[in-house]
Amino acid sequence: MADLKTKYQPVADFMSRNGFQIQHFHEENGKAVLNAVAPTEHLKNRVWDEIKKVDPSFSDLQHDISVGSGTMYVVKSGDNLSNISKTFYGNANEYKKIVQANNIADPDKIKAGQQLKIPAA
C-alpha cells in the first residue's frame, strides 16, 4: 500500500501556500485524514481540483474542509490588491473587501512585508 500522506502531500502543499490552516493531516484506518480551514470559499473549491489531480475518486481520503472567518497575508514584492484578490477570491475586482478590512486609504500603496487581513468571501 502506498504511503497515503505522501500521495496527498501535493494537496497539503497547495493548502500551505494559500493560507489554509491545516488541523490534521495523517493516516488512520487505511485512509489519509485531512482537516483544514480555508481562508475563502474560492480556495476551498480550488482545493478540490488539487485533490482530483491526485486521485479523481479520492476514496482513500477522509476530509473535512471548512471556510474560516479570514486569514492573514504578507504582501510580497510585486503584489497588488487585484492579484491578491484574484488569488483568494478568484476575482480581481473583489479587492475592495481587502481594502475595507484593513482600512487602506490608498489601494495603490501597499508594500512588501505589510500584513493584510483577508476576510472570508
N, C-alpha and C positions, 0 to 999 in steps of 0.2 A: 504494500500500500504506500502510495506517495505521501510525503510529508505535507499535510494539508495547510499548515501555516505557511510553508514555503510557496505552495501553489497559489494562495490568496495574498501573498506579500505585495504584489503589484497594486492590489486594491487598497491595502493599508498605506502604501507609499503615496498613492493618489490622495487619500484622506489626509495624510500628514502635510502634504504640500498645499492643501486647500483649506486648512483651518478647522478640520473636524477634531472633535475631542473623542479619541478612542478610549472607551472604558474597559472593554475586554477584547482580547484577540489571542485565542489559544485553541487547542484541540481538546475535545471531550466527546466520549462515546462515538468515535469514528466520524466526527464532524468538526469542521472549523467553526469556532464561535466568534462572531464579530458583532460587538455592540458599540455604537458610536452616536454622537450628536453632530449633526450637520449644521454649519453656520446659516445656510439658506435652503429653501425648498429647491431652488435650481440645482445646487450642488448635490443635494440628496438624490435628485433624479439623475444627475450625471454619474453618480457612483454606480448606479445600476448598469450603465454602459460598460464601466470598468469590470464589474462582476461578470457580465455576459461575455466579455472578451476572454476571461479566464476559463469560464465554463458556462455555456448557454443554459444548461439545466440547473446549475448550482445546487444539485440535490445533496451535496455533501457540505453545505453551508447553512449554519443556523445563524440568523441575523436579526438585529433589532436596530434600525437606524431611524432616529427621530430628528426633528428640527429644533434647535435651541433658540434662545432669545437674541442671539447675535454672537459675534466673535470680535477679537482684536486683530488688526492687520498692521504690520510695519511697512511703511512706504519704502519702496526700493527706487534706486536711480532709474529714471526713465518712466516711472509710473505717472499716470494722471488719473483723475477721478473717473473718467469714462472707461478706461481699460480695467480699473479695479471693479467698477460696477459690472462690466461685461463678464469678468471672471466669477463674481459672486452671484449675480442675478441673471446672467445670460442676456442682458440688455444694457448697452452703454448709457442709455438715457435715464436709467434709474439712479444715476449718481446723486440726485438731489436728496435721496434718503440718507446718503452718507454725509452730505453737507449739513443737513438738518441735525442728524445725530451727534455731530461733532462741533456744531456752532461755527462753521467755517465761514469767515467773512468773504474771502475771495477764492472761489473754487480753482482758479488757475495758479494758486500759490501754496501748493503742498510741497514738502521737502522730504528727501530721503531720510529715513530714521524716525520720521513722525509716526506716532501710533494713532490709528483710526479705529473707532468702533464701527463695525459693520452690522447694522441691525438685520434681523431675520426678515425675509421677504414677506 
